[in-house]
Amino acid sequence: MGRTAWGARVSVAVALMASCLAVAASAQQASAQPAPAGSTPGAPTSTDLPTSIDRVREQLSREPAIRLDIQPIFRVEVNERRPRYWDLPSLFAFEAEPRGVSGPWHQQFLGMTTPDEARMYGPMNSSADTAQLVATGLAFSGAVKLVTAGIDRWRKGRREGKARAAREEVDGALAALEAANLAAAQPN
């Protein structure tokens, strides 16, 4: 901004401020007139009010021109959907991350500070070692699935065996009751 534009803005601001101060001073002089006798300072008189109290009382004493005997009904309609949680801003949404979110920082640090023999998989540098590790992991997970399926089958068979034994016991008791009823019903 050039010096002339700055000076013009300052002079406009000073002129505006001076006019505001002049208006405030003239309003203060006008309000400094003496109050009528018998009134407290600061209390409005009937001549200071914009409307006449007598005229308001007269209008209130008249019969109203319109009478409403019904209760008014107010309706509100909102045509907007409620925001879902993914529409709201997240508490953890930052404008800029201090570092990459999923960068290799930890791996780089381990590479600089940990010897090869002490790393997670030892000095495994060839793809054959990696393939062997993957195959061993898959075989172990398959074995665990088979063992858990066998245990589940054993539990299910045990449960069904107990239920079958209970049914046979109830059937035997019912057969004994029926035989006792037939024996009691036959004449001797």
VOGU-3710 file (C-alpha; in Angstrom, 3 decimals, decimal comma):
1> mgrtawgarv> 0,000/0,000/0,000  1,475/3,346/-0,990  2,067/6,278/1,334  -0,706/8,343/-0,297  -3,366/5,641/0,107  -2,365/5,142/3,750  -2,527/8,867/4,444  -5,970/9,107/2,820  -7,309/6,298/4,974  -5,907/7,849/8,153
11> svavalmasc> -7,428/11,243/7,328  -10,854/9,662/6,648  -10,686/7,781/9,967  -9,717/10,980/11,865  -12,572/12,955/10,246  -15,082/10,216/11,109  -13,880/10,097/14,709  -14,086/13,899/15,063  -17,679/13,946/13,757  -18,681/11,188/16,218
21> lavaasaqqa> -17,180/13,155/19,114  -18,984/16,332/18,019  -22,350/14,537/17,905  -21,752/13,022/21,361  -20,823/16,451/22,822  -23,955/18,130/21,400  -26,155/15,308/22,772  -24,548/15,734/26,195  -25,212/19,483/26,175  -28,844/18,897/25,201
31> saqpapagst> -29,353/16,429/28,045  -27,750/18,841/30,559  -30,865/21,059/30,592  -32,407/21,428/34,085  -35,083/18,886/35,064  -38,574/20,056/36,068  -39,147/20,686/39,780  -40,393/17,723/41,845  -38,979/14,964/39,618  -36,072/12,700/40,391
41> pgaptstdlp> -33,113/12,874/38,048  -33,065/10,027/35,514  -36,823/9,248/35,851  -38,785/9,869/32,636  -41,672/12,316/32,765  -44,910/12,066/30,805  -43,644/14,642/28,314  -40,462/12,604/27,642  -42,311/9,447/26,573  -43,021/8,900/22,852
51> tsidrvreql> -46,693/7,929/23,500  -49,407/9,200/25,798  -50,284/6,915/28,727  -53,848/8,231/28,730  -54,291/7,259/25,082  -52,965/3,709/25,789  -55,393/3,321/28,728  -58,294/4,486/26,562  -57,460/1,942/23,840  -57,209/-0,878/26,407
61> srepairldi> -60,597/-0,039/27,916  -62,394/-0,410/24,541  -63,954/-3,681/23,365  -61,592/-5,523/20,955  -62,633/-5,473/17,293  -61,790/-9,165/16,711  -62,197/-12,067/19,126  -60,385/-15,332/18,512  -62,124/-18,262/20,207  -59,848/-20,924/18,752
71> qpifrvevne> -56,386/-21,932/19,872  -53,805/-21,062/17,203  -51,935/-24,019/15,718  -48,271/-23,677/14,903  -46,566/-26,264/12,741  -42,896/-26,727/11,963  -41,503/-28,886/9,194  -37,805/-29,662/8,890  -36,590/-30,895/5,524  -33,087/-31,967/6,438
81> rrprywdlps> -31,592/-35,312/7,347  -29,868/-35,892/10,668  -26,082/-36,001/10,261  -24,468/-39,396/10,534  -21,353/-39,909/12,598  -19,107/-40,016/9,553  -20,456/-36,621/8,407  -19,275/-34,959/11,615  -15,679/-33,805/11,965  -13,419/-36,201/13,790
91> lfafeaeprg> -11,641/-35,255/16,980  -8,469/-36,808/15,619  -8,541/-35,329/12,098  -5,449/-33,141/11,894  -4,639/-30,795/9,063  -1,041/-32,014/8,847  0,549/-35,026/10,490  3,916/-34,482/12,186  5,260/-37,478/10,281  3,967/-40,077/7,841
101> vsgpwhqqfl> 1,081/-42,178/9,123  2,399/-45,553/8,041  5,991/-44,817/7,178  8,883/-47,239/7,721  10,285/-45,262/10,649  10,367/-48,151/13,105  11,886/-50,554/10,573  14,556/-48,003/9,693  15,372/-47,508/13,368  15,607/-51,281/13,937
111> gmttpdearm> 17,802/-51,611/10,846  20,224/-49,016/12,242  20,353/-50,305/15,828  19,730/-54,090/15,793  22,243/-56,623/14,438  20,976/-59,147/11,863  21,232/-62,111/14,267  18,970/-60,488/16,844  16,177/-59,378/14,512  12,718/-60,937/14,538
121> ygpmnssadt> 13,401/-63,721/12,025  17,164/-63,929/12,416  19,544/-63,433/9,510  16,915/-64,442/6,944  17,897/-62,830/3,696  16,766/-65,305/1,043  13,287/-65,825/-0,388  13,577/-69,591/0,320  13,768/-68,863/4,066  10,729/-66,592/3,773
131> aqlvatglaf> 8,802/-69,278/1,823  9,667/-71,886/4,466  8,427/-69,553/7,205  5,140/-68,951/5,332  4,621/-72,679/4,699  5,280/-73,501/8,369  2,802/-70,827/9,468  0,115/-72,117/7,094  0,649/-75,728/8,208  0,427/-74,748/11,851
141> sgavklvtag> -2,787/-72,729/11,317  -4,312/-75,692/9,403  -3,373/-78,058/12,227  -4,935/-75,740/14,804  -8,155/-75,570/12,748  -8,286/-79,365/12,493  -7,721/-79,824/16,224  -10,396/-77,272/17,151  -12,852/-78,882/14,692  -12,166/-82,291/16,272
151> idrwrkgrre> -12,697/-80,919/19,778  -15,960/-79,294/18,681  -17,134/-82,591/17,110  -16,255/-84,482/20,295  -18,182/-81,983/22,447  -21,192/-82,173/20,120  -21,164/-86,005/20,189  -20,892/-85,998/23,975  -23,838/-83,584/24,242  -25,922/-85,692/21,835
161> gkaraareev> -24,997/-88,875/23,751  -26,188/-87,347/27,024  -29,425/-86,236/25,357  -29,927/-89,726/23,872  -29,347/-91,348/27,287  -31,849/-88,963/28,909  -34,436/-89,778/26,205  -33,919/-93,526/26,714  -34,313/-93,091/30,490  -37,584/-91,163/30,040
171> dgalaaleaa> -38,860/-93,697/27,487  -38,053/-96,556/29,909  -39,844/-94,798/32,780  -42,891/-94,184/30,553  -42,918/-97,856/29,455  -42,747/-98,984/33,113  -45,593/-96,608/34,019  -47,708/-97,880/31,146  -47,041/-101,512/32,120  -48,014/-100,715/35,721
181> nlaaaqpn> -51,218/-99,049/34,538  -52,125/-102,095/32,361  -51,418/-104,466/35,238  -53,591/-102,420/37,589  -56,416/-102,247/35,042  -56,655/-106,063/34,569  -58,917/-107,934/36,987  -57,307/-110,629/39,105
//
